[in-house]
Amino acid sequence: MADLTTSYMGLKLKSPVIAGASGLTSNLDTIKKIDLSGAGAIVCKSLFEEEIQLESLKLDKDLHENDDLNAEMITLFPSLEEKGPDYHLYWVKKTKENTSIPVIASLNAVNEKIWIDYAKKLEQTGVDGLELNLYSSPTISKNNSSQIEERQLSILKKIRKTVDLPISVKLSPYYTNLSGFIKQIDNIGIDGFVLFNRFFQSNIDINSEKFTLKFNSSNQEDNRLPLRFTGLLSGKLKGSICSSTGIMDSDDVIRMILAGADAVQVVSTLYKNGPNRIKSILSGVDKWMDDKKYSNLTDFRGKMSEDGLSKKDEWAYKRSQYVSMLMQPSESLNDKIL
């Protein structure tokens, strides 16, 4: 049996498959099943700034709802329920206490103060790592791309100085120079990069003329983009690389490790097939490694990254591959594309 252990953002994992943040990782029964299936780590469902802001507004309303009532009130204190961000912090702590594998908290914020305050609060739950979800809303504003990136870098620097935990950044692919931006983050001392975040996208029902917003699971075609950037970045960063989006089976995991990934995150395949899917994925990786005579992941990690490619395949991760295709008309273009 092959050794499937790996190191991700400084954490030793028993396998390279991580259950990504989702509704599945907000249920303790499901989390226990994920743990038993052989997952290397679990990323808790994200805490969003909207939840924090909503709770703040609710608290303010509750505290002042009786301001204008008479002096014969039974109590001056409103009845406050335990919910919102405080409950999230409690639940993350309980997850850590009931799980045998590393637990990574996830935070998705906008304002600098909330980023820093809740990064510290999540650290206090006892989790093993922190995943920060960077995103900029696609609106027309006075800020250009460089200003947006500088602000994100500034926030990351402050969180890095504040928090002692291993930190990973989950990114979208929508940056002017993604590889260059990732390198700047790497220089700050961030420990890992998750490539990439998958966002909910709205649609329009033309009959009702209303917006629809539903869970849109990924498919295997979606993993081409993380595969490409994993291959381009492998060996060029101090931080770990975790490939994410469209990873459905053992073949996908193997491809990402060949490209240079230290770990992968799975979500959609768990929704479709259940938590036990991780066990079958790892079984497939193990069999492939035995067939190939690989004893551990290091034996083939990055073998097909950009740095590991032969002269013939040196353009495989670059746009110039199209030029290469056109210059080799004797080969089937369809075969080259597929």
N, C-alpha and C positions, 0 to 999 in steps of 0.2 A: 504493500500500500504506500502511495506517494505521500510526501510531507506537504500539506497544503497551508502551512502556517505562513503568515506574511507580517510585515510591519507597515502600519499606516499612521501617519502623523505622530510617530513615536510610540504608538500603542502596538503591542504584540497581539495579533489576531489568530485564532485557530484555523480560520479559513479566509479567503479573499472576498467572500460574498457578504455584503452589508445590507440589512433591511433599511431602505431609505425612509425619510420622514413622510408619513401619510396617516390616514385614519386608522390603518392597521396597527400602527405603532402608538395608538392612543388607547388601546384596549389591553388590559393586563393579561387576560386569557390568551389572546392572540400572540402577545409578546412572549409568553412562556412557550408557546408552540414554535415560534421563530427561534428561540433560544435552543430548544431541543432538536431542531432540524439541522443544526450545524452552522448557523450564521456566525460570522466573525464578530459582528457588532450590530447594534441597533441605533438608529437615529430617531429620537422622539419626534412626534408631530410638532411642527413649528409653533412657536409663540409669535403672533403677529402684533405689530404696533396698534393696529385697529382695535384689537381686543383690549389692550392697555388703555387706549384713549377712551374707549366706550365705558370701561369700568370706572375711569376717573370721572366721566360725566355722570354716570349713574350714582356714584358715591356723593358727588356734590349735590345732586338732586335729592337723594335720601337725607342728607344732613340738614337740608333746608326746607324739606317739605312741610314741616310744622311751625315754621317761623311765625306765621300770622295767626296761630290758634290761641285760645285763651289760657289763662294761668291755671285752670283746673285739669290740665292734661294729666293722664296717669303717669306718663314718663316723658322725659325730654329727649330720649334717645330713640332714633328710628330702628326698625328691625332690618339688619343687614345680613344678606345671605352670603355664604362662603362660596364664591365662584370667581370666574374671570382669571386674571393673571396670577393671583395668589393661589388659586386652586391649581393652576397649571404647574406652578413651582412645587406645590405639595405632591402633585401626581408624578412629576419627573423624579422627585426624591424616592417615592414609593417604587417606581420602576427600577431605579438603581438598586434598591434594597432587595428586590425580588428577581434579579437577573444575574446570571453567572458570567455573562460576557460584557465587554465594554459598552457603556451607554453614552451616547453623544446627544447633547441637547441642541436644539435648533432655534435660531432667532432670526426674525424678519422684521426689521425696523426701518425708520426713515430719519427721525430726528436724532442728533448726536447724543443728547442726554439720555434718551431711552435706550439707545444702543449700549452705552456704557453702564448705565444703572442695571439693566436687566442681564447684561453679560456677567456682571458681578453676582447678581442674585442667582442666576443659573449655576454659576460656579459653586455657590454655597450649598447647592442641593447634593453635592458629592459626585456629580457625573464625571466621566473620564475625559470628555472632550466637548468642544463647542463648535457648532457649524453655523456660520454667518451667511445669510442669503442676501447677496447684493443685487439691487435692481434699481433702475431709474425709469420712471413712468414716461412713455413715449409722447410727450406733449411739447408744444412749441413754447419755449421759455427764453429768458434772457441769458441762460447759461449755455455755453457751448460744450462740446464733448470733453475738452480738456479740463474745463472747470468742474464738470460732474465727476470726472475721474480723480481729480485732485481732492475733491471733498471726500470721496470714498476712501482714498488712500489716507487722508488725515484721520478719519474715523477709525480705520484699521490700526493705525499707529497708536492711537490713544487706547484702544481696547487691548492691544498687545502689551502695552505698558501696565495696564490695570489688572489683567487676568493672567494667572500662571498656568492655566490649562492649555493643552494642545488645542490649536485653533485651525479649522479649515474654512475655506471660503467656497460657497456654492455660487457659481457664476452663470449668467446667461451668455450666449455667444454673440450678443449684439454690442460689440465694442469696435471702435474704429481700427485699432490694432490690438487684437485680443492677446496674442502671444507676448507683445511688448508690455501690455498692462499686467498680465500675469507675472511677468518677470519683475516688474516693480513691486508687486505685492510680495513676491518671494523674497525680495531684498529686505522687506520689513521684518521678516522672521515668522511669517505665517507658515504653519506646519503641513497644510494639505490643500489640495484643489479638487473640487468636485465638478466634473465636466459632463453634463450641463444641467441647469435647472430647466424644468418643463413647466410652462405656465398655462393656466386655464385661458382659453380663448372664447370670446363670446360669438354668437351666431345670431342670425335674424330669421325668424319664422315668417315667411312671406304671406301666409294665410291670416295669421293673427296680427301681423305687423308688430311683433314684440320681440325683445331680445330673449334668447335662450342661453343658458349657461349650464352645461353638464360636464361630468367627469369625462375627459377625453384621454383614454389610456394610450400609451405609446405602442408602437409596433417595431419589428426588427429593422425596418428600413431607417428608422430614426437613429439607429446607433452608428450610422456612417460618420456623422459629424463628430461625436466624441472620439470615435476611432481615429479619425484624421488628426485631431489636435492632441490626442494622447501620443500618437506616433511622432508628431512634430516636437512635442515638449519633453518627451522621455530623455533622461540623461542631461537635461539642461537646467533643472531646478533642484534646489536643496529640499523643497517640500515634496510630499508624496502626491501621487496622482490617483484619483478615484474616478473611473469612468461611469457615467450614468446616462440613462435614457435609452429605451429600446433593447435592453439586455434581458433576453427571455429564457435562454437555455445554456447548456454547458459550452456549446460551440461559441456563443457570443462572449462568454467569460474568457475562454481560451484566446480568442482573437484579441481581446483587450489587453491581456497579459503579454501576448506576443508583441503588441504595439508598445508596451512599456508600463501598463497600469500596475499599481501596487494593490489595488482593490477595485471592486465594482459596487454599485448600488442597484438594487432591484426593488421595484414597486408594482408595476402593472402585472408582471407575471405572477406575483403573489395574490393579487386580486382575482386573476383569472383561474389560477390553479391551486390556491391555498398555500399556507405557510410551509407545508411539507415539500413544496416545489424546490426549496433550497437543498434538501437532501438529495433529490434526483440530479440537480445541477452539479453538486459536488461529486456525486458518484460518476457522472459523465466525465468530469475533469480528471478524476483519479484514473479512470480506465484509459483515457487518451494519453495521460502521462506514462502509465505503465506500458502501453503499446509503443510509445516513442522512447522509452527507456530514460525518462526524466525522473529524477528522484525528488526534486523540489521545484518550487516556482522560479527560483533564481536561475535555474538551468536554462529556461527559455524566455524569461522576462526581458522585453526589449529587443529580442532577436530580430524582430521586424519593425523596429522603430526607425525613424529617419537615419539615425546614426548607425544602425545595424544593416542598412540596405546595401546591396551590391550596386555596382556602377550601372547595371542594366535597369535597376528599379529605383534609381535615385530620385526620380520625379514623382513617385507614387503618391506622395502626400501634398504635392504642389499643383497649382493650376497648369503649369507647363506640361503636365501629362497629356493635355489635349493636343499640344503641338506634337508630342511624341507619337500619339495615335495617328495623326494625319500624315506624319512622315514615314509610317510603316503600313502602306496600303495593302501589302501582301498578307497582313494579318487581319482577321475578322474584327471589325470595329465593334460589333455587338459583343464579341467575346471579351474584348478589352474593357468595355464599359461594365459588363456584368462581372 
